[in-house]
Amino acid sequence: METVGAYHAKTHLPRLIDRVQKGERITITKHGVPVAVLQPLDPKKNVDLKSVIAELCKFRDRHSLGELSIREMIEEGRR
């Protein structure tokens, strides 16, 4: 996997995208530290939207805000 700096990635993004479309993976670094990876999408990882919504509903049912409402939480965060 090739590594490129953030500035290079910004100035050569169209070329990098062409390479990724051909199957390459490219790591982007900032000051030598990896911060992102450009890689082809995996069509096998399609997400079923209905199952995601169902999982969110289950999560909501198991977790409570107690006596707080979302509006109260928003107002508290503004103080």
Rosetta silent file (secondary structure, phi, psi, omega in degrees, C-alpha in Angstrom):
SEQUENCE: METVGAYHAKTHLPRLIDRVQKGERITITKHGVPVAVLQPLDPKKNVDLKSVIAELCKFRDRHSLGELSIREMIEEGRR
SCORE:     score description
SCORE:     0.000 S_00000001
   1 L     0.000  129.876  179.968    0.000    0.000    0.000 S_00000001
   2 E   -80.800  152.134  177.600    1.413    3.358   -1.008 S_00000001
   3 E  -119.307  133.147  176.901    1.593    6.294    1.391 S_00000001
   4 E  -132.365  151.419  177.105    1.131    9.912    0.317 S_00000001
   5 E   -74.897  159.218 -177.549    1.085   13.169    2.253 S_00000001
   6 H   -60.151  -40.695 -179.694   -2.132   15.144    2.713 S_00000001
   7 H   -63.306  -45.544  178.117   -0.947   17.998    0.475 S_00000001
   8 H   -60.697  -43.394  179.656   -0.084   15.563   -2.328 S_00000001
   9 H   -60.810  -41.098 -179.054   -3.450   13.828   -1.890 S_00000001
  10 H   -65.964  -42.707 -175.068   -5.254   17.163   -2.106 S_00000001
  11 H   -80.883  -19.011 -177.963   -3.448   18.297   -5.229 S_00000001
  12 L  -122.394   26.227 -175.526   -3.598   14.919   -7.011 S_00000001
  13 H   -55.544  -45.095 -179.876   -6.947   13.554   -5.810 S_00000001
  14 H   -57.754  -40.945  178.388   -8.350   12.755   -9.286 S_00000001
  15 H   -66.152  -40.356  179.265   -5.275   10.626  -10.103 S_00000001
  16 H   -64.106  -40.240  178.865   -5.450    8.882   -6.731 S_00000001
  17 H   -63.076  -40.828  176.693   -9.129    8.099   -7.268 S_00000001
  18 H   -58.371  -42.170  179.834   -8.318    6.588  -10.663 S_00000001
  19 H   -66.553  -39.977  179.299   -5.761    4.331   -8.993 S_00000001
  20 H   -64.906  -38.705  178.238   -8.197    3.335   -6.252 S_00000001
  21 H   -61.167  -25.699  178.861  -10.800    2.443   -8.888 S_00000001
  22 L   -86.580    0.599  174.338   -8.229   -0.001  -10.265 S_00000001
  23 L   110.448   -2.718 -179.559   -7.994   -1.689   -6.873 S_00000001
  24 L   -76.209  154.437  171.042   -5.125    0.101   -5.102 S_00000001
  25 L  -114.018  135.349 -176.938   -5.203    1.157   -1.449 S_00000001
  26 E  -130.916  126.497  177.204   -3.485    4.423   -0.552 S_00000001
  27 E   -91.473  133.837  176.992   -2.706    5.677    2.946 S_00000001
  28 E  -104.848  131.838 -179.066   -2.833    9.447    3.479 S_00000001
  29 E  -116.796  156.184  173.081   -0.560   10.897    6.135 S_00000001
  30 E  -128.582  115.900 -175.465   -0.352   14.251    7.877 S_00000001
  31 L    55.666   38.807  176.811    3.112   15.090    9.171 S_00000001
  32 L    82.816   -2.818 -178.549    4.039   11.438    8.700 S_00000001
  33 E  -103.920  125.225  179.103    1.112   10.090   10.733 S_00000001
  34 E   -60.935  130.797 -179.713   -1.505    7.979    8.897 S_00000001
  35 E  -124.998  -16.892 -178.503   -4.898    9.705    9.020 S_00000001
  36 E  -160.463  160.864  175.605   -6.951    8.064    6.242 S_00000001
  37 E  -130.853  128.108  171.258   -7.036    5.255    3.732 S_00000001
  38 E   -93.783  125.580  179.727   -8.402    5.496    0.204 S_00000001
  39 L  -149.848  155.968  178.423   -9.640    2.102   -0.889 S_00000001
  40 L   -63.317  149.012  175.189  -12.185    0.654   -3.284 S_00000001
  41 L   -67.863  146.988  177.061  -15.688    0.132   -1.950 S_00000001
  42 L  -100.435  106.353 -177.424  -16.590   -3.418   -1.054 S_00000001
  43 H   -62.572  -17.122  178.883  -19.924   -4.197   -2.730 S_00000001
  44 H   -74.169  -14.006 -176.889  -20.356   -7.113   -0.305 S_00000001
  45 H   -96.827   28.598  175.992  -20.717   -4.624    2.559 S_00000001
  46 L   -61.997  136.795 -177.556  -24.060   -3.229    1.426 S_00000001
  47 L  -100.228  130.740  176.128  -26.073   -2.244    4.461 S_00000001
  48 L   -81.502  109.608 -174.771  -29.721   -3.211    4.752 S_00000001
  49 H   -58.395  -39.137 -179.351  -31.370    0.026    5.827 S_00000001
  50 H   -63.387  -37.986  179.994  -34.363   -1.702    7.443 S_00000001
  51 H   -71.174  -34.381  176.836  -32.088   -3.783    9.687 S_00000001
  52 H   -64.613  -44.517  179.055  -30.137   -0.686   10.735 S_00000001
  53 H   -63.026  -41.405  178.582  -33.365    1.102   11.682 S_00000001
  54 H   -61.361  -42.442  178.292  -34.539   -1.971   13.595 S_00000001
  55 H   -64.271  -39.951  177.596  -31.265   -2.066   15.549 S_00000001
  56 H   -63.764  -39.970  178.086  -31.579    1.635   16.377 S_00000001
  57 H   -64.301  -41.213  176.624  -35.119    1.076   17.647 S_00000001
  58 H   -61.900  -43.419  179.216  -33.920   -1.804   19.857 S_00000001
  59 H   -60.228  -45.724 -179.669  -31.141    0.391   21.218 S_00000001
  60 H   -61.087  -38.869 -179.635  -33.611    3.184   21.986 S_00000001
  61 H   -67.272  -31.191 -177.915  -35.909    0.769   23.805 S_00000001
  62 H   -86.897  -16.692 -176.319  -33.058   -0.479   26.028 S_00000001
  63 L  -121.303  138.568 -175.604  -31.632    2.961   26.834 S_00000001
  64 L  -126.731  153.047  174.195  -33.407    5.814   28.515 S_00000001
  65 L   -89.880    3.915 -176.843  -32.724    9.476   29.152 S_00000001
  66 L    70.773 -132.771 -178.944  -34.437    9.139   32.490 S_00000001
  67 L   -84.557   -8.315 -177.204  -36.481   12.203   33.301 S_00000001
  68 L   -79.836  144.548  171.016  -34.675   14.392   30.762 S_00000001
  69 L  -100.523  162.720  177.927  -36.156   15.292   27.422 S_00000001
  70 H   -61.668  -38.753  178.501  -33.997   15.903   24.384 S_00000001
  71 H   -59.604  -43.764  178.978  -35.088   19.555   24.448 S_00000001
  72 H   -62.667  -38.726  179.153  -33.851   19.877   28.065 S_00000001
  73 H   -65.946  -39.493  178.186  -30.520   18.336   27.086 S_00000001
  74 H   -63.193  -46.869 -179.264  -30.158   20.793   24.196 S_00000001
  75 H   -62.908  -39.372  178.888  -30.959   23.729   26.465 S_00000001
  76 H   -62.123  -38.941 -179.630  -28.492   22.466   29.105 S_00000001
  77 H   -69.823  -19.554 -178.949  -25.758   22.299   26.490 S_00000001
  78 H   -83.986  -12.721 -176.886  -26.368   25.929   25.494 S_00000001
  79 L   -80.058    0.000    0.000  -25.636   27.282   28.969 S_00000001
